[in-house]
Every structure is written in structure tokens, then in C-alpha cells.
Amino acid sequence: MIPIRDTIRSRSFPFVNWLIIILNSLIFFYQSNLSSSQLNVFVETFALIPAQVNPLNPVSWYPLLTHMWLHASFWHLLGNMWVLFIFGDNVEDRLGSIRYLIFYLLGGISAGLLQYFFSASSDIAALGASGAIAAVMGAYFVFYPNSKVVTFVPIFFFGWFVRISSYVFFAIWFGMQLFSGVSSLASAAGAAAGGVAWWAHVGGFLFGLIMARPFCIGRCQRQTYLDEHYPW
């Protein structure tokens, strides 16, 4: 399933969401201009390599924050930024820009922590914004349960555009991540299977589900009133 757009319009300009998209793109542009040896050093320094994280040494924890700004390929970047573009503006609108930025960063860190928990001895680098974006998706699910997601569903050589409930979309998406994460445990040290850090997706989404309401204290009542009385 490929999300195309949602049916909820944002009431404010998503400044932080666009800033995150631009920063990720600039960092990838920088990566793309590195030599192979330079790129290897860059990834080994800033990606999350679980085996290099020492719980007793806080200095080794910084990749939990930096890994979410790196991407393995242009298509990896494009896919992540597209999903963030679709869902992030609404979550920023609900939380406010500063809270949204903090929420996004903590979501990415939480995603990295769960990935580390299931693959602590792995030397495979985990990188990408998908864990943080999964947290945004979890928050979207909490805030906009009645929205619809226009989705492209490819079947063999054909495909259909369908409007499906966010309940259905996120239930299917999360189920796929959880199933793939459990399946990856059969690989060495629970490492990312097929180059995908499934447990990071699970961890990010769960963070979004649990922390969306606490982050929205003081704002959600007003936003809910606007949604109910002035729907767009």
C-alpha cells in the first residue's frame, strides 16, 4: 500500500515539518557527494550500529539521535519524506511546532532504542527517518481516527486508488511491521531483515500511540473544538 494523500487539511503552515524534510534532503545531498571511503566513515559514525552502543557509556548513545537524519538511497529518502509530508502537517497542527519537533526527535530515539533492544549484538547499521515518522503516524492515528487515506494498492501489473479508513490503513501497516519484526528475530541477533529496521517502525509507532495525548495537553481541547465546529 502506498499512501497518496489524506483527507484532513492542516489549519497552519507546517514549518517544522518542512524544516525536517529540507534538512533530511540536504544531509542526503551531502552524503551523495562523499567518496565511498568517506561515506563509509560517515555512516559508521552517525548511523545506529547496535553493537557499538554501550549502555554504560553515554558517549556512545548519540547515534540514537543522529541515525534518523541519514538515508541509504534516494528512494529511501523519497519514500520517508513523502509519508512525512502526508501525515506530519496535521500532527504539527495539532501539537504546535515546538512540541512537534520534540515529539519527532523523541519518537526517533524511541524507535532506535527498540531496534537496539532486539539487535544489541548486530553490527548492521540502522539509518533513516522511518522510526520517527512511524511515531508521527501513531500520533495521526490517535488524533484523526475518522480520516481517510487515499491509497494506491498495486496488484500484479495493475493498481487501484482507494480511500480507506485510517483505522484500516494503520492497522494493516502496523501488522506488517510487527510480523516482519518477529520474523527478523530468526536472523542473526534480530538484525534488520532485508535492510529494514522493522522494530524501529514498531517502536516509533507505539511511542506515537502512547505519547500523542500527553504531548497535546493544553492544546487538544481547543483543536478538537475547531475540528467539530469549523471542519475543513
Secondary structure, DSSP 4 states (H G I P E B T S, - for coil): -EEEEES---SS--HHHHHHHHHHHHHHHHHHTS-HHHHHHHHHHHSB-GGG--TT-GGGGTHHHHGGG--SSHHHHHHHHHHHHHHHHHHHHHH-HHHHHHHHHHHHHHHHHHHHHH-TT----B--SHHHHHHHHHHHHHH-TT-EEEEEEEETTEEEEEEEEHHHHHHHHHHHHHHHHHHHTTSGGGPPBTTB-HHHHHHHHHHHHHHHHHHTTTTHHHHHHHHHHS--
